[in-house]
Amino acid sequence: MTDREQYTPGPAYGAQIRKDGVQNDKDKWTLILVRELRHSPEKVWQALTDPAHLREWAPFVTDANLGTVGTVKLTWVGTPTPIETRVTRADAPKMLEYGDNRWELEPFGGGTRLTLWSNIDRRFISWGAAGWHIAFDVLDHLLSGSPIGRIVGAEVMKFEGWQRLNTEYAKQFGIKNAKLAPKAAQNS
């Protein structure tokens, strides 16, 4: 049995949501996720910025390193068209901002406290929390030298652990659990 076959995500934790006002007649929401990783901020920074590392755990790929302010092409798994994304802050190994995401890395107990703020549509908050939860687990395995392979996009939505986490996060946030998978998951 491989590490991936043995992998089961733990319970929902370390997440919160915040309403950030209204923009274009729509409520703006931020999903905030915090994880404590056993790895140095420098090692985590490399995994957050280097395209080769991102391909191993993140739900997107980039055409350039995210560790430098400037424009990159970011392609989310399941979407064929790259999105021009501006890296607006790259303060290694502390703060990274691009698009609708902000990452903060703090030294913590010999490792790193990693915080992600991500703007998200309210309908997909529990989906996003479940997906990032699994992505962070995959990242931790990768940094520990026991990679289990990226689990993202339609694949993650079929994963039993994601379905459980989706339900747990929806309950934790007091929101309706969106039961129907998007077309990408239904057609895979």
C-alpha positions as CSV (number, residue, x, y, z in Angstrom):
1,M,0.0,0.0,0.0
2,T,1.4,3.4,-0.9
3,D,1.4,6.5,1.3
4,R,-1.3,8.0,-0.8
5,E,-3.6,5.0,-0.4
6,Q,-3.0,5.2,3.4
7,Y,-3.6,9.0,3.5
8,T,-6.8,10.2,5.3
9,P,-7.1,13.8,6.2
10,G,-7.7,14.7,9.8
11,P,-10.8,16.6,11.0
12,A,-11.6,20.2,9.8
13,Y,-9.6,22.7,11.8
14,G,-7.7,26.0,11.6
15,A,-10.1,27.8,9.3
16,Q,-12.4,30.7,9.6
17,I,-14.3,33.0,7.2
18,R,-14.8,36.7,7.3
19,K,-17.2,38.9,5.4
20,D,-15.3,41.8,3.9
21,G,-18.1,44.1,2.7
22,V,-19.7,44.3,-0.7
23,Q,-18.2,44.8,-4.1
24,N,-20.2,45.1,-7.4
25,D,-23.4,44.3,-5.4
26,K,-21.9,41.0,-4.2
27,D,-20.7,40.1,-0.7
28,K,-17.0,39.7,-0.4
29,W,-15.7,36.8,1.7
30,T,-12.3,35.7,2.8
31,L,-11.3,32.2,3.8
32,I,-8.5,32.1,6.3
33,L,-6.6,28.9,6.9
34,V,-3.8,28.4,9.4
35,R,-1.4,25.4,9.5
36,E,1.6,24.7,11.6
37,L,4.2,22.9,9.5
38,R,7.4,21.2,10.9
39,H,9.5,22.8,8.2
40,S,11.5,26.1,8.2
41,P,10.0,29.2,6.7
42,E,12.7,29.1,4.0
43,K,11.7,25.6,2.9
44,V,7.9,26.4,3.0
45,W,8.6,29.6,1.0
46,Q,10.3,27.6,-1.7
47,A,7.3,25.3,-1.9
48,L,5.0,28.4,-2.2
49,T,6.9,30.1,-4.9
50,D,8.9,27.6,-7.1
51,P,6.9,26.3,-10.1
52,A,8.3,22.8,-9.8
53,H,7.2,22.6,-6.1
54,L,3.8,24.1,-6.8
55,R,3.1,21.3,-9.4
56,E,3.5,18.8,-6.6
57,W,0.9,20.1,-4.2
58,A,-1.0,23.3,-5.3
59,P,-4.3,23.5,-7.2
60,F,-2.6,25.6,-9.9
61,V,0.6,25.9,-11.9
62,T,2.6,29.0,-12.8
63,D,4.9,29.9,-15.7
64,A,7.3,31.7,-13.4
65,N,8.5,31.9,-9.8
66,L,6.1,33.6,-7.5
67,G,8.9,34.9,-5.3
68,T,9.4,38.1,-7.3
69,V,7.0,41.0,-7.7
70,G,5.7,41.0,-11.3
71,T,3.2,39.3,-13.6
72,V,2.9,35.5,-13.9
73,K,0.5,33.3,-15.7
74,L,-1.3,31.1,-13.2
75,T,-3.4,28.2,-14.4
76,W,-5.9,26.6,-12.0
77,V,-6.3,22.8,-12.4
78,G,-9.4,22.2,-14.4
79,T,-9.3,25.5,-16.2
80,P,-7.6,25.5,-19.6
81,T,-6.9,29.3,-19.8
82,P,-4.0,30.8,-17.8
83,I,-4.8,33.9,-15.8
84,E,-2.4,36.8,-15.8
85,T,-1.8,37.3,-12.1
86,R,0.2,40.0,-10.4
87,V,2.5,39.2,-7.6
88,T,2.2,42.4,-5.5
89,R,4.3,41.4,-2.5
90,A,7.2,38.9,-2.2
91,D,8.9,39.4,1.1
92,A,10.9,36.1,1.5
93,P,10.3,34.1,3.6
94,K,7.6,36.1,5.4
95,M,4.8,37.4,3.1
96,L,3.5,36.5,-0.4
97,E,0.6,38.2,-2.1
98,Y,-0.8,37.5,-5.6
99,G,-4.2,37.7,-7.1
100,D,-6.8,37.0,-4.4
101,N,-4.3,35.2,-2.1
102,R,-2.1,36.4,0.7
103,W,0.3,34.0,2.5
104,E,2.1,34.7,5.8
105,L,4.9,32.6,7.1
106,E,6.0,32.9,10.8
107,P,8.7,30.9,12.6
108,F,6.9,28.7,15.1
109,G,8.3,26.0,17.4
110,G,11.1,25.1,15.1
111,G,8.8,25.1,12.0
112,T,6.4,27.5,10.4
113,R,2.9,28.8,11.1
114,L,1.5,29.3,7.6
115,T,-1.6,31.5,7.1
116,L,-3.5,31.8,3.9
117,W,-6.1,34.5,3.2
118,S,-8.1,33.8,0.1
119,N,-11.0,35.8,-1.4
120,I,-13.7,33.3,-2.3
121,D,-17.3,33.1,-3.4
122,R,-19.5,32.3,-0.4
123,R,-21.1,29.4,-2.2
124,F,-17.7,27.6,-2.4
125,I,-16.2,28.4,1.1
126,S,-16.5,24.9,2.5
127,W,-15.2,23.4,-0.9
128,G,-12.2,25.8,-0.7
129,A,-11.5,25.0,2.9
130,A,-11.6,21.2,2.2
131,G,-9.5,21.6,-0.9
132,W,-6.8,23.7,0.8
133,H,-6.8,21.4,3.9
134,I,-5.9,18.5,1.6
135,A,-3.4,20.6,-0.4
136,F,-1.6,21.6,2.9
137,D,-1.5,17.9,3.9
138,V,0.1,17.0,0.6
139,L,2.5,20.0,1.0
140,D,3.5,18.7,4.5
141,H,4.1,15.2,3.0
142,L,6.2,16.7,0.2
143,L,8.3,18.7,2.5
144,S,8.8,15.7,4.8
145,G,10.3,13.7,1.9
146,S,7.3,11.3,1.6
147,P,5.3,12.8,-1.3
148,I,1.8,11.4,-1.9
149,G,1.1,13.3,-5.1
150,R,-1.1,16.3,-5.7
151,I,-4.9,15.8,-5.1
152,V,-6.7,18.7,-6.6
153,G,-9.5,19.8,-9.0
154,A,-12.1,17.2,-9.9
155,E,-10.0,14.4,-8.4
156,V,-10.1,15.9,-4.9
157,M,-13.9,16.3,-5.1
158,K,-14.2,12.5,-5.7
159,F,-11.9,11.8,-2.7
160,E,-13.9,10.6,0.3
161,G,-11.8,12.7,2.7
162,W,-12.7,15.9,0.8
163,Q,-16.4,15.1,0.9
164,R,-16.2,14.6,4.7
165,L,-14.1,17.8,5.2
166,N,-16.6,19.8,2.9
167,T,-19.4,18.7,5.3
168,E,-17.4,19.4,8.4
169,Y,-16.3,22.9,7.3
170,A,-19.8,23.8,6.1
171,K,-21.1,22.9,9.6
172,Q,-18.2,24.7,11.3
173,F,-19.0,27.9,9.3
174,G,-22.8,27.6,9.7
175,I,-23.3,27.6,5.9
176,K,-25.3,25.4,3.6
177,N,-23.2,22.6,2.2
178,A,-23.1,22.8,-1.6
179,K,-23.8,19.2,-2.5
180,L,-23.6,19.3,-6.3
181,A,-20.1,19.1,-7.8
182,P,-19.2,21.5,-10.6
183,K,-19.4,20.2,-14.2
184,A,-15.6,19.5,-14.1
185,A,-16.1,16.9,-11.3
186,Q,-19.3,15.5,-12.9
187,N,-17.6,15.0,-16.3
188,S,-14.4,13.4,-15.0
